[in-house]
Amino acid sequence: MTARRPSLSPLIQRMLDRSPGLGASVLGGAVAAGLGLGSLAVLVLALWISSPYPDSGPGGALHVAAALWLLAHGVELVRTDTLSGAPLPVGVTPLLLLALPVWLLHRAARDATDVPAEPDGPPPVPARTAWTGVVLGYLGVGGAAALYCSGSELRPSWAWVTLCLPLVAAGAAASGVWAAHGCPREPVLRLLLVLPDRLRLLLFGSDAGPRLGAAVRAAGAGTAVLSGAGALLLAASLVLHGPAARASFLQLTEGWTGRFAVLLLGIALIPNAAVWSASYSLGPGFTLGTGHLVHPLASDPAPLLPPFPLLAAVPDAGPGTRLNWSVGVVPVVAGVTVAWFVARAAVRLGERDEQGRRAPAAASPAPWPAGRTAGVLVLSALVCAGFLALLAALSGGPLGTAALSRFGPVWWQSGGATALWITVTGLPVVLTVRGWRLWRRKVHARAVPVQGAGAGRTAARTAAEGTEGSAKGSTKTAAQESKDTAGRTAKGAVRAASSSTGPGEDELYDFVPAQDPFPPAWQHDDLARASRWAALREASAPLEASARPAAKEPAPTEGPADESATGGKSGTGDESGADEATGSGTDEATGATEKDDAADSAGPTGSAGTAGPAAAPEGSGPGSTP
């Protein structure tokens, strides 16, 4: 009873710790589709419940929710409950609804890949396995939803189901798997191999990676400028046509539930209207019915349009005015933005550090030639044109037959106008900005000194000051001065080499050692070091004075020799001669000590001081030899 249960076997533990595979990926795709369907179903059921006069039961509301979910993927719907009895297509996809399934698919594919955060973690799921599982699970739920609403009044077109649903699922899942692996360039560059060799070399050259990266970033910035400016134009037009928009909003329905549904539909269509406004600023404009164009030069909307607040913001019928022509500033700003991004990629000025100083120009990549810069700008214009053509194609569609068969911008016209505007306005700007950044790079290279030059100049200045001080008779010895100068020079050279060849100590470690909270009372500076050496010399001077006479024998001189010769004739001269010899020996020892101190002060050559023994004339000192 008290015995413990045996632990799990290693095989079971490995099965529990293993990374998910195809089954988990399929489940993740199905969950993503279920979340999208469930979100729309909750919204539609809430509106159905709050409606005072519902047209059908909960089954009809669920059919509408499934049809809206398919419409969010670009699937064209067919409406059968018309006054004439003829089915009418509904193909305008709200772009805000499209963002929901794309985001859910992206997250599902990224989570299915299961890339570990630690380097020693379990291996991730293969990219093909995760992508296949998510797409299969999502398409399974999507096919069931299409079958469920195929018999309702708002049914999907099976041709569009087989085309749009797999495209959206495959594209969004691929982006999730790509993001999970760190957005590598190799899969994207591998896709370029499908292009002919001459076309690929013409567009991307031999270094496709940097060119494509710079072009995509610049094109994304240009697309963002066009879309944002389109939203601003839409807001301005709604303000100018405020009474008409308010009247159409109130005319559609009377109950607050219906007005709330119209408000939600208008919010979901705001991105579509922003793309329409961007196409209007580019020149081609958009169509409001077959053969009815709205562009800056003229506005010709179709008559008897359904009342809707966003349609009320359409410019009035008739020729364009100066206010309409002023929207041409938008593509010019987009072209300047794309040119600025390309010029930044062409000439790098170095990254800024925490103090706001830029890195030297030598650490930045070499600038691009003018021809390559212009080629990348043209490539950016083509990529931006592709982005806007895709948005234009998704934002429009039919709302019926005959005059209502076409709504929105024409995708190839919007894309072509985008490429033309950005190329024409961007080429002079990118070349001008490139020249300006080259000038700034040269100025910055002249202003920033070479790393380590300051240390070398400091070492040379220190050596010069040390030599001058020793020449003037400084208190340091020449050996100690040369040793300090050599040490400082070596330290300066080491600092220069380390700063110019490798990272500093702060960059090698994640955490820099903290300063000593209890610093010593004395500091390691030149003044303190000189004071300690002077104190040591004073303390050792008496020892040297008493030890040197015993080590050095005094040399015989002529004076004492004569005195000893004359003193030997008297009887008392021995004692007095001994005293004199002792006194002269003491004087000689004292003189030798003074000579050694002077030699220590003046240096080993004795040429610096005026009191040195080498400067004295021969035979003038007390210890001079014959």
GUSE-422700 format. One record per residue (C-alpha): residue number from 1; residue in one letter; x, y negated, z negated. Coordinates in steps of 0.001 Angstrom, whole numbers, plus 500000, padded with zeros to 6 digits. Example, Ala and Ser with C-alpha at 12.3 -4.5 7.8 and 13.67 -1.06 7.14 Angstrom:
% residues 2
   resi   resn       c1       c2       c3
      1      A   512300   504500   492200
      2      S   513670   501060   492860
This chain:
% residues 626
   resi   resn       c1       c2       c3
      1      M   500000   500000   500000
      2      T   502863   497642   499202
      3      A   504903   498612   502282
      4      R   505252   495910   504871
      5      R   503901   496363   508353
      6      P   506589   496941   510966
      7      S   507509   493908   513089
      8      L   506690   493669   516755
      9      S   508914   495622   519056
     10      P   511396   493711   521225
     11      L   509400   494636   524340
     12      I   506206   493063   522995
     13      Q   508169   490049   521800
     14      R   509652   489577   525249
     15      M   506185   489874   526788
     16      L   504912   487172   524453
     17      D   507880   484872   525096
     18      R   508042   485337   528847
     19      S   507128   482464   531147
     20      P   503706   482556   532838
     21      G   503446   483945   536346
     22      L   500910   484141   539141
     23      G   497948   484969   536902
     24      A   498476   481951   534681
     25      S   498915   479734   537757
     26      V   495614   480962   539217
     27      L   493929   480292   535898
     28      G   495415   476786   535788
     29      G   494079   475982   539259
     30      A   490618   477255   538347
     31      V   490630   475205   535139
     32      A   491597   472067   537096
     33      A   488690   472564   539496
     34      G   486324   473274   536605
     35      L   487370   470081   534817
     36      G   486673   467997   537917
     37      L   483297   469627   538473
     38      G   482390   469365   534811
     39      S   483236   465649   534628
     40      L   480954   464804   537545
     41      A   478246   467164   536279
     42      V   478193   465448   532878
     43      L   477934   462034   534515
     44      V   475153   463051   536914
     45      L   473188   464864   534196
     46      A   473443   461817   531927
     47      L   472017   459603   534665
     48      W   469301   462184   535421
     49      I   468284   462424   531792
     50      S   468144   458656   531345
     51      S   466207   458112   534577
     52      P   462488   457383   533934
     53      Y   461391   458927   537249
     54      P   463678   461827   538203
     55      D   463074   463257   541674
     56      S   464108   466832   540819
     57      G   465041   469083   537948
     58      P   468435   469833   536419
     59      G   469232   472186   539292
     60      G   468983   469327   541763
     61      A   471253   467187   539570
     62      L   473872   469955   539492
     63      H   473655   470289   543281
     64      V   474313   466557   543608
     65      A   477284   466839   541239
     66      A   478809   469665   543300
     67      A   478250   467727   546518
     68      L   479907   464626   545052
     69      W   482874   466740   543952
     70      L   483305   467988   547511
     71      L   482890   464436   548855
     72      A   485751   463354   546585
     73      H   488037   465719   548581
     74      G   487079   464089   551895
     75      V   484430   466651   552839
     76      E   481681   465157   554954
     77      L   478172   465750   553614
     78      V   474904   466107   555495
     79      R   471714   464551   554130
     80      T   468531   466329   555212
     81      D   465803   464423   553308
     82      T   465454   461580   555808
     83      L   462355   459780   557090
     84      S   462942   460987   560623
     85      G   463754   464523   559544
     86      A   467049   464518   561420
     87      P   470135   465221   559303
     88      L   472420   462250   558739
     89      P   476132   462499   557886
     90      V   477669   460826   554828
     91      G   481438   460644   555203
     92      V   482686   457609   553247
     93      T   484885   459054   550482
     94      P   485172   456912   547331
     95      L   488933   456697   546789
     96      L   488523   456380   543038
     97      L   486795   459770   542992
     98      L   489636   461221   545086
     99      A   492108   460258   542366
    100      L   490443   462634   539873
    101      P   491026   465998   541665
    102      V   494483   464899   542830
    103      W   495542   464104   539267
    104      L   494087   467342   537878
    105      L   495822   469437   540554
    106      H   499118   467658   539993
    107      R   499035   468358   536255
    108      A   497975   471982   536735
    109      A   500851   472711   539139
    110      R   503361   470917   536944
    111      D   502282   472863   533858
    112      A   502190   476170   535769
    113      T   505848   475779   536732
    114      D   506727   475741   533013
    115      V   510195   474227   533309
    116      P   511804   474493   529821
    117      A   513107   471359   528159
    118      E   516110   473195   526676
    119      P   518880   474440   528979
    120      D   518970   477844   527228
    121      G   515192   478338   527477
    122      P   513392   480952   529563
    123      P   513613   480602   533336
    124      P   510778   478634   534967
    125      V   508143   480155   537204
    126      P   509281   480171   540851
    127      A   507965   477207   542781
    128      R   506209   479312   545397
    129      T   504501   481427   542754
    130      A   503197   478434   540815
    131      W   502052   476615   543945
    132      T   500312   479680   545395
    133      G   498531   480490   542159
    134      V   497235   476960   541580
    135      V   496009   476596   545171
    136      L   494279   479998   545140
    137      G   492545   479318   541824
    138      Y   491404   475879   542943
    139      L   490147   477060   546325
    140      G   488238   479890   544684
    141      V   486239   477480   542533
    142      G   485873   475054   545455
    143      G   484484   477728   547736
    144      A   481971   478749   545064
    145      A   480863   475119   544667
    146      A   480414   474774   548440
    147      L   478289   477914   548510
    148      Y   476238   476680   545549
    149      C   475211   473395   547166
    150      S   474992   474646   550760
    151      G   471224   475051   550528
    152      S   470450   471716   548882
    153      E   469287   468462   550421
    154      L   472859   467111   550262
    155      R   474956   469926   551702
    156      P   478586   470029   552845
    157      S   479790   470483   556406
    158      W   481708   473765   556535
    159      A   484118   472484   559140
    160      W   485209   469722   556783
    161      V   485291   472132   553838
    162      T   487787   474423   555565
    163      L   489919   471409   556572
    164      C   489904   468934   553703
    165      L   489692   471140   550618
    166      P   492864   473202   551362
    167      L   494785   470078   552421
    168      V   494042   468217   549189
    169      A   494736   471274   547040
    170      A   498009   472132   548783
    171      G   499312   468547   548804
    172      A   498515   467751   545182
    173      A   499859   471104   543939
    174      A   503074   470630   545918
    175      S   503595   467221   544330
    176      G   503148   468725   540873
    177      V   505671   471520   541472
    178      W   508115   469030   542990
    179      A   507789   466703   540001
    180      A   508265   469588   537555
    181      H   511657   470411   539104
    182      G   512889   466814   538852
    183      C   511873   465522   542321
    184      P   514810   467030   544259
    185      R   515653   465727   547716
    186      E   516393   469081   549324
    187      P   512764   470147   549994
    188      V   511961   466773   551545
    189      L   515065   466827   553729
    190      R   514210   470386   554745
    191      L   510876   469160   556072
    192      L   512693   466777   558390
    193      L   514177   469709   560279
    194      V   510878   470114   562121
    195      L   511641   466874   564005
    196      P   513719   467005   567191
    197      D   517429   466476   566664
    198      R   517647   463251   568659
    199      L   514645   461710   566946
    200      R   515927   462757   563513
    201      L   519366   461256   564154
    202      L   517801   458082   565524
    203      L   515569   457560   562490
    204      F   517665   458907   559643
    205      G   521240   459133   560952
    206      S   523800   461440   559381
    207      D   522890   460483   555787
    208      A   519166   461095   555674
    209      G   518930   461194   551871
    210      P   519883   457587   550994
    211      R   518081   456179   554013
    212      L   514857   458040   553348
    213      G   514926   457182   549641
    214      A   515404   453463   550325
    215      A   512743   453510   553052
    216      V   510159   455245   550833
    217      R   510751   452826   547952
    218      A   510475   449801   550228
    219      A   507376   451214   551961
    220      G   505741   451902   548607
    221      A   506357   448314   547546
    222      G   504909   447030   550832
    223      T   501824   449240   550501
    224      A   501305   448040   546934
    225      V   501516   444411   548079
    226      L   498984   444984   550864
    227      S   496568   446858   548591
    228      G   496874   444329   545756
    229      A   496414   441400   548114
    230      G   493373   443157   549598
    231      A   491863   443450   546115
    232      L   492469   439734   545542
    233      L   490817   438882   548866
    234      L   487836   441046   547894
    235      A   487492   439282   544552
    236      A   487692   435862   546207
    237      S   485064   436814   548767
    238      L   482747   438131   546049
    239      V   483078   434829   544229
    240      L   482312   432876   547403
    241      H   479314   435101   548194
    242      G   478209   435465   544575
    243      P   474495   434699   545003
    244      A   474082   437150   547904
    245      A   475948   439908   546031
    246      R   473831   439397   542914
    247      A   470599   439444   544918
    248      S   471547   442695   546658
    249      F   472444   444269   543331
    250      L   469076   443420   541849
    251      Q   467202   444391   545019
    252      L   468359   448001   545066
    253      T   466650   449091   541847
    254      E   464791   447700   538879
    255      G   465606   450044   535995
    256      W   468802   449759   534004
    257      T   469644   453400   534759
    258      G   469549   452812   538497
    259      R   471523   449596   538177
    260      F   474138   451405   536129
    261      A   474395   454062   538858
    262      V   474808   451341   541506
    263      L   477487   449688   539363
    264      L   479390   452981   539057
    265      L   479172   453521   542813
    266      G   480469   450006   543454
    267      I   483404   450545   541081
    268      A   484265   453837   542804
    269      L   484260   452037   546184
    270      I   486464   449090   545116
    271      P   489677   450786   546398
    272      N   487950   451361   549742
    273      A   486995   447695   549949
    274      A   490586   446681   549055
    275      V   491915   448751   551966
    276      W   489315   447192   554259
    277      S   490441   443722   553153
    278      A   494084   444637   553745
    279      S   493207   445759   557280
    280      Y   491308   442489   557731
    281      S   494427   440484   556779
    282      L   496565   442528   559203
    283      G   494383   441531   562149
    284      P   492486   444641   563356
    285      G   489862   444249   560653
    286      F   487158   446877   560180
    287      T   483937   448001   561774
    288      L   480485   447621   560293
    289      G   478665   449821   562742
    290      T   479568   450979   566198
    291      G   480871   448082   568307
    292      H   480646   445527   565495
    293      L   484084   444263   564412
    294      V   484990   441974   561542
    295      H   488444   440341   561820
    296      P   489960   436894   561090
    297      L   489174   435521   564547
    298      A   485495   436511   564518
    299      S   482932   438315   562397
    300      D   480192   440415   563974
    301      P   478575   442737   561406
    302      A   475781   445034   562461
    303      P   472270   443770   561795
    304      L   469988   445311   559178
    305      L   472791   446635   556965
    306      P   471666   448274   553716
    307      P   471775   445884   550770
    308      F   474884   446520   548700
    309      P   477044   444119   546657
    310      L   480304   444986   548440
    311      L   478705   444545   551875
    312      A   477476   441137   550811
    313      A   481128   440009   550530
    314      V   481640   440420   554299
    315      P   482517   437085   556019
    316      D   479631   435314   557676
    317      A   478934   436048   561319
    318      G   480614   433732   563787
    319      P   484085   432616   564777
    320      G   486805   432468   562163
    321      T   487834   429298   560372
    322      R   491113   428130   558912
    323      L   490178   429815   555671
    324      N   489857   433115   557508
    325      W   493162   432575   559318
    326      S   494991   431919   556061
    327      V   494824   435634   555202
    328      G   497758   436083   557614
    329      V   500020   435184   554680
    330      V   499414   438653   553206
    331      P   501343   440735   555808
    332      V   504138   438127   555774
    333      V   504539   438590   552028
    334      A   504481   442374   552515
    335      G   507222   442132   555164
    336      V   509390   439949   552918
    337      T   508931   442421   550044
    338      V   509975   445385   552189
    339      A   512985   443434   553493
    340      W   514043   442526   549953
    341      F   513978   446146   548819
    342      V   515970   447274   551868
    343      A   518550   444503   551339
    344      R   518959   445541   547707
    345      A   519675   449094   548795
    346      A   522078   447878   551497
    347      V   524278   445744   549209
    348      R   524608   446816   545593
    349      L   525774   444203   543091
    350      G   526337   446603   540210
    351      E   524154   447404   537249
    352      R   523866   445045   534305
    353      D   524962   446096   530828
    354      E   523285   445232   527541
    355      Q   524934   441800   527463
    356      G   523635   441008   530976
    357      R   527029   441304   532676
    358      R   527268   443136   535972
    359      A   529673   445956   536721
    360      P   532610   445081   539020
    361      A   531995   445308   542759
    362      A   534525   448119   543085
    363      A   532222   450375   541033
    364      S   529267   449814   543430
    365      P   528734   451740   546693
    366      A   530047   450266   549897
    367      P   527577   447888   551618
    368      W   525702   449053   554696
    369      P   526464   447605   558120
    370      A   523942   445265   559696
    371      G   522799   447871   562225
    372      R   522117   450475   559560
    373      T   520238   447914   557431
    374      A   518009   447001   560378
    375      G   517402   450676   561122
    376      V   516314   451351   557518
    377      L   513940   448382   557721
    378      V   512312   449813   560851
    379      L   512043   453189   559126
    380      S   510422   451497   556110
    381      A   507929   449801   558417
    382      L   507004   453166   559952
    383      V   506582   454808   556540
    384      C   504454   451904   555287
    385      A   502360   452137   558462
    386      G   501804   455833   557767
    387      F   500681   455103   554192
    388      L   498197   452459   555278
    389      A   496895   454547   558195
    390      L   496188   457390   555767
    391      L   494368   455083   553365
    392      A   492368   453567   556234
    393      A   491320   456996   557464
    394      L   490212   458066   553977
    395      S   488406   454831   553160
    396      G   486065   454877   556161
    397      G   483576   457227   557703
    398      P   479993   457510   558937
    399      L   476918   456589   556959
    400      G   474431   457805   559545
    401      T   473994   458012   563276
    402      A   473926   455470   566117
    403      A   474846   452054   564688
    404      L   475833   453524   561311
    405      S   478181   456154   562725
    406      R   481330   454208   561962
    407      F   482249   452185   558893
    408      G   485659   451004   557849
    409      P   488985   450271   559557
    410      V   490363   452218   562502
    411      W   493374   454080   561162
    412      W   495677   453835   564184
    413      Q   495021   450131   564611
    414      S   495745   449400   560956
    415      G   498916   451499   561014
    416      G   500208   449913   564217
    417      A   499556   446389   562958
    418      T   501369   447189   559701
    419      A   504466   448443   561516
    420      L   504498   445400   563813
    421      W   504063   442828   561045
    422      I   506739   444315   558767
    423      T   509255   444752   561585
    424      V   508827   441235   562974
    425      T   508789   439419   559627
    426      G   511252   441685   557867
    427      L   514190   441798   560286
    428      P   515349   438180   559903
    429      V   514689   438279   556174
    430      V   516638   441491   555568
    431      L   519673   440260   557512
    432      T   519615   436927   555685
    433      V   519277   438510   552251
    434      R   522008   441022   553124
    435      G   524423   438182   553989
    436      W   523544   436337   550799
    437      R   524113   439429   548654
    438      L   527447   440071   550392
    439      W   528504   436523   549477
    440      R   527416   437096   545866
    441      R   529337   440365   545804
    442      K   532526   438618   546933
    443      V   532080   435807   544425
    444      H   531447   438311   541660
    445      A   534522   440313   542646
    446      R   536692   437171   542396
    447      A   535147   436080   539116
    448      V   535445   439406   537289
    449      P   539112   440204   536400
    450      V   540547   443654   536774
    451      Q   540006   445729   533671
    452      G   543205   445948   531601
    453      A   544759   442761   533003
    454      G   543947   440878   529813
    455      A   545723   443508   527714
    456      G   548791   443377   529966
    457      R   548968   439584   529797
    458      T   548588   439706   526024
    459      A   551437   442207   525769
    460      A   553682   440099   528016
    461      R   552856   436953   526036
    462      T   553614   438759   522793
    463      A   556927   440002   524132
    464      A   557889   436466   525249
    465      E   556957   435011   521894
    466      G   558962   437724   520136
    467      T   562054   437013   522233
    468      E   561753   433261   521663
    469      G   561307   433748   517943
    470      S   564378   435953   517684
    471      A   566383   433387   519644
    472      K   565377   430676   517141
    473      G   566424   432779   514175
    474      S   563165   434291   512960
    475      T   563040   436310   509795
    476      K   562451   439608   511617
    477      T   565383   441641   512860
    478      A   565841   442153   516589
    479      A   565322   445883   516257
    480      Q   562051   445474   514408
    481      E   560877   442744   516884
    482      S   561663   444885   519908
    483      K   559948   447849   518274
    484      D   556776   445804   517566
    485      T   556826   444309   521069
    486      A   557268   447715   522672
    487      G   554455   449102   520544
    488      R   552091   446298   521502
    489      T   553075   446639   525157
    490      A   552463   450380   525048
    491      K   549100   449852   523363
    492      G   548136   447283   525972
    493      A   549133   449665   528756
    494      V   547154   452506   527151
    495      R   544098   450254   526813
    496      A   544442   449152   530419
    497      A   544792   452721   531657
    498      S   541871   453972   529559
    499      S   539605   451085   530542
    500      S   540393   451419   534254
    501      T   540440   455202   534572
    502      G   537870   456508   532151
    503      P   535003   455586   529847
    504      G   535600   454010   526490
    505      E   535187   455630   523136
    506      D   531649   454299   522790
    507      E   530661   456075   526026
    508      L   532217   459442   525119
    509      Y   530111   459977   522005
    510      D   526416   459776   521342
    511      F   527002   458266   517900
    512      V   529915   455934   517177
    513      P   531487   456409   513693
    514      A   530250   453845   511231
    515      Q   532567   451277   509716
    516      D   534221   451925   506360
    517      P   531873   450605   503651
    518      F   534866   450172   501277
    519      P   537608   448437   503278
    520      P   541076   448053   501673
    521      A   542080   444814   500009
    522      W   544914   444281   502517
    523      Q   544487   444138   506261
    524      H   546636   445468   509080
    525      D   547617   442134   510627
    526      D   550985   440604   511507
    527      L   551072   438214   508545
    528      A   550450   440958   505972
    529      R   552990   443253   507644
    530      A   555654   440508   507663
    531      S   555000   439742   503971
    532      R   555396   443411   502994
    533      W   558687   443704   504919
    534      A   560043   440517   503243
    535      A   559141   441861   499800
    536      L   560870   445154   500565
    537      R   564029   443329   501664
    538      E   564117   441221   498500
    539      A   563664   444297   496334
    540      S   566442   446206   498103
    541      A   568975   443308   498267
    542      P   570592   443866   494745
    543      L   570956   447573   495411
    544      E   572735   446938   498703
    545      A   575029   444308   497089
    546      S   576153   446727   494357
    547      A   576532   449720   496626
    548      R   578422   448182   499533
    549      P   581713   447220   497614
    550      A   582121   450825   496528
    551      A   581555   452068   500051
    552      K   583848   449542   501775
    553      E   587531   449048   500722
    554      P   588692   445407   500877
    555      A   591309   444815   503541
    556      P   594706   443511   502236
    557      T   595426   439838   502880
    558      E   598547   437764   502992
    559      G   597781   435641   499900
    560      P   597488   438484   497336
    561      A   600475   440244   498819
    562      D   602738   437231   498214
    563      E   601435   436796   494700
    564      S   602125   440382   493819
    565      A   605598   440045   495177
    566      T   606439   437005   493060
    567      G   604545   438247   490050
    568      G   606556   441405   489853
    569      K   609625   439454   488660
    570      S   608052   438338   485343
    571      G   607047   440561   482568
    572      T   603536   439183   482099
    573      G   602772   438901   485801
    574      D   601328   442407   486120
    575      E   598313   441672   484023
    576      S   597615   438338   485576
    577      G   598161   439810   489058
    578      A   595649   442504   488297
    579      D   593119   439930   487239
    580      E   593661   437964   490391
    581      A   593361   441069   492501
    582      T   590114   441934   490776
    583      G   588769   438429   491372
    584      S   589740   438445   495002
    585      G   588149   441842   495495
    586      T   584904   440610   494001
    587      D   584940   437567   496254
    588      E   585577   439765   499241
    589      A   582670   442044   498310
    590      T   580365   439094   497923
    591      G   581479   437732   501279
    592      A   580859   441104   502918
    593      T   577331   441200   501482
    594      E   576629   437718   502820
    595      K   577951   438799   506228
    596      D   575639   441814   506259
    597      D   572611   439674   505350
    598      A   573496   437176   508054
    599      A   573917   439969   510559
    600      D   570496   441382   509613
    601      S   568926   437968   510191
    602      A   570671   437082   513443
    603      G   570554   440470   515171
    604      P   573164   443041   516100
    605      T   574938   440743   518582
    606      G   575280   437815   516191
    607      S   574728   435297   518951
    608      A   571480   433809   517698
    609      G   572428   432265   514300
    610      T   574978   429565   513598
    611      A   576102   431169   510305
    612      G   576799   434602   511744
    613      P   580277   436143   511485
    614      A   580644   436348   515260
    615      A   580321   432582   515540
    616      A   583098   431841   513026
    617      P   586591   431148   514443
    618      E   589191   433835   514118
    619      G   591035   433804   510831
    620      S   588818   431273   509114
    621      G   586808   433620   506935
    622      P   587813   434895   503533
    623      G   588125   438427   504811
    624      S   590001   437735   508011
    625      T   592846   440062   508821
    626      P   596256   438982   510072
